[in-house]
Amino acid sequence: MAKQSAGAASGEGLEALLARRLREKGLRATPDRMRIFRVLARSAEPLTVRAVADRLRDDHLNITTVYRVMELFVALGIVHPVIVGHEAVGYELMAPFRPHHEHFLCAKCGRVVDIYDCPFEEAVAALSRDAGYEVTFHQMEMHGVCQACR
């Protein structure tokens, strides 16, 4: 059930999907957008804007560009924000770019653990069915102390 994400492959399939999503919105798959996407696709954990910029330092990509691309990716449903490191905001890919999962955040060390196959999914499905809502996205965070910190 709980495991750390291995990170989605950054193969041509995901990049083609991203390019198609951008084109559908009248946008181009620019080299900067693709580089940022690749960094996120290779990461096993949510990344802050600073972490993405640091990983792209050799590409001379400035932090302002990373902020703008992250805002665009959030607006298009490509990434979503996740609280990391006791108050910092990280970003990770959403479905269909990465399987949906929930998060456990350690209150002591700040570690984020991805939880797949969470029973919460059943509750979301029941709410959708019983109340007539169409849930397009949800996010759940559980906070506590990880095994290493206990």
N, C-alpha and C positions, 0 to 999 in steps of 0.2 A: 504494500500500500504506500508507505512513505519511502521515498527514495530521492536522491539528488538527480536532477535532470542531466542527461548525458549531452544535451544540446542537439538541436536539429542539424542535420547535414545541410551544408550551404550549397548543395548541388544545383545544377542548371534548372531543375524542376521548380524549386522554390524561387529562384531568381526570375524565371519566366512568369511564375504566378504573380510576383511582385510587379514586374514590368506590365503585365496585363492589367492589374488593379490600378496602377498609375495611369495607364492609357485610358481606361474606362472613365477616369475622372478628368481627362483632358490634360494630364501631366506627363512629363518625360521621365524616363528611367535614367537620370543623370549619373555620371560616374560617382559623385559624392553620395547620392542616395544609395547606390548599389554597394559602395564600400561600407557605409554605415550598416546597411542591412546584413552584409556578410559578417561583420563583427558581432552583431546581435545573434545571428544564426549559429555562430561558433561558440557562443558563451553558454556555459552550463548554469549561469545564474543571472539575475537581473543586473544591468549595468547602469551606473550613473552617467550623466552626460560627460562629466570629467573623465571617467574611465574609458568611455568610447573615444573621446578626443585624444587621450593618452595613447590608446592602441593605434590611432591613426596619425600619430605625430610625424612619422616618416613620410606620410602622404601630404604633409603640410596642410592639413585640414584644421581650420581654426574652430574654437569652441562655439562661436556664434553660429557657424554653419551647422554644427551638430545640434544645437538647441533648435534651430529652425526646422531641420529635418525631423527631429523627434516630435515637435509640435505637429508637423504634417502627418507623420506616421500615426500619432494618437488620433488625430481627426479622421483619418482614413480607416481606423480599426486594424492597423498592422501591428502596433505595440500597445501596451497598457502600462501605466505606472504601478510600481510596487514599492512599499516602504522597505528600505534596507538600512542596515547599520544604525539603528536606533533613531532615525529621523530623516535620513537621506532618502531621496527618491531615485529608484532605479527603473529601468524599462526592460521589458522582455516581449518577445514576439507572441502574438495571439494566434489562435486557430484561424486559418488552416496552415499557418506557417510553423506552428508548434502545437502539440496536443494540449488541450485544456487541462489545467490542474489548479489545485489550491495551494496555499502556503502556510508553513509553520515558521514563525520567527522567534529565535531565542532572545530573551530579554537580557541575557548576560553578555553573550559574544556577538550577537547581531546576525548570526548565521541564518540563512533562509533555506529551508528544505521544501522541495516540491512534493506534493501529495497527489497521487493519481488514484483513480477509482474511488473517490471519496463518496460516502453515502449521502452527502449533501446534494449530490446530483439528483438523487431520487426526490428529495424535497422540492427542488427547483422544478422538476418535471411535474410533480403533483400540483404545485402552485399554478403552473401554467395551465394544466388541464382543468383544475377545479375553479379557478378564478377567471379563466378565459384570457389570461395574459400571454403575450408572446415574449418570452425572455430572450433577448438577443445577446446579452453578455452578463455575466456575474463574476464576482471576485470575492473570495473569502480568505481571511487571514486569521490564523490561530496564533496566539502569543503564549509563551511559557518559557521553560528552561530545557534546553536540549540535554541529551544523555551525557555528553562530554562535560557540560558545565555543572551538572548535578553533583 
